[in-house]
Amino acid sequence: MSAHPPLHLAVALDGAGWHPAAWREPDARPRDLFTAAYWAGLVTEAERGLLDFVTIEDGLGPQSSHPTEPDERTDQVRGRLDAVLVAARVAPLTRHIGLVPTVVATHTEPFHISKAIATLDYVSNGRAGLRVQVTARRNEAAHFGRRAFPALRAEDRDTPAARELIAELFEEAADHVEVVRRLWDSWEDDAEIRDVATGRFVDRDKLHYIDFEGRHFRVRGPSITPRPPQGQPVVSALAHEGVPYRLVGRSADIGYVTPRDTGHARAAVAEIRAAQDAAGRAGERLHVFGDLVVFLDDDPAAAEDRRARLDGLAGHAFTSDAEVFTGTPRQLADLLLELREAGLSGFRLRPGAIGHDLEQITRGLGPELQSRGAFRHAYEADTLRGLLGLARPANRYAAAV
């Protein structure tokens, strides 16, 4: 019997996969990328594999091979469907798996996000979450015309001006999440009376102004959407270093980190736990997941050959912000169990080519982990919070009984 609880597993869905040439694979279905059936098929396959949740990538500008600016490439996938709307479309086709679309806090009003994710929680019967993201891209800011950013090159990232901008964006994201969470609580759970005989649909005393005033937002509330089924849908964020680690510790239920090895994973977990303590959340469960890009085959040489073929199509070797694993599901299971010793409670895997690697995760990795007592054999809860072992939180505005 393992001394550890079972691992949590998620997949990050983006187009045809995380390799820029993945759309050119024979099983990639590039003509279907902007159809509901394509996304429904991916999510139902992930659910068949008993995964905790899927994240769905999104952004406010076309994908780019350049880290800070748009490019002019026409040989890679460009364009996306709206992640929240995709999640809402596939929700009725699934029963257990969590649905976590990406939302960009930098240019999106928290009032809009709060009701969108609350609606997703209703549509999915309690399986909604969000992945909060920031952006400093000038072309994306130009879509909205309310703010402008300086030119920021990758090599400028460690300059004082860049550090100040990044800190400001993540501080804004923390306020964004706080407003969203307060709006979810702005209706008490029993605010809806729906009594036809008395003609009372809602108890107005159980709707609350949140009256949030911060550096970035002034929001009165209440929401127009009743409190979500989970009370608080799951909030997650990707973090690579100190400033985003603080966002995770202060605001998130799940943080995704990109460990290079066990020592790096342990250091990232420690920094997030310190940020969690500093935010006064020491008693709360906060998951830290490791992110990995994966190319999987039954034979390690086949996985290497496939990745090399994709690199040849792209014209360069694939790199990522996360470590790239190439090998068999068994070898990946070995790595995940090794990294777990650093304090990670789960992993978010990014399929290199979704048409091939998603099934390698659901039909190869999942059973391999099950055989080691490290992954579930059946869904044990009907909500995303339940799958993650997160209690349904009390409403902050409800009077204590």
Secondary structure, DSSP 8 states (H G I E B T S, - for coil): --SS---EEEEEE-TT-SSTTGGGSTT--GGGTTSHHHHHHHHHHHHHTT-SEEEE---SS---SSSSS----SSS------HHHHHHHHGGG-SS-EEEEEEETTTS-HHHHHHHHHHHHHHTTS-BEEEEE----HHHHTTT-S-------GGGTTSHHHHHHHHHHHHHHHHHHHHHHHHHTSB-TT-EEEETTTTEEE-GGGB----EE-SS-EE----SS---TTSS-EEEEE--SHHHHHHHHHH-SEEEE--SSHHHHHHHHHHHHHHHHHTT-TTS--EEEEEEEEEE-SSHHHHHHHHHHHHHHHTS----SSEEEEE-HHHHHHHHHHHHTTT--EEEEEESSHHHHHHHIIIIIHHHHHHTT-S-SS---SSHHHHTT------TTS---
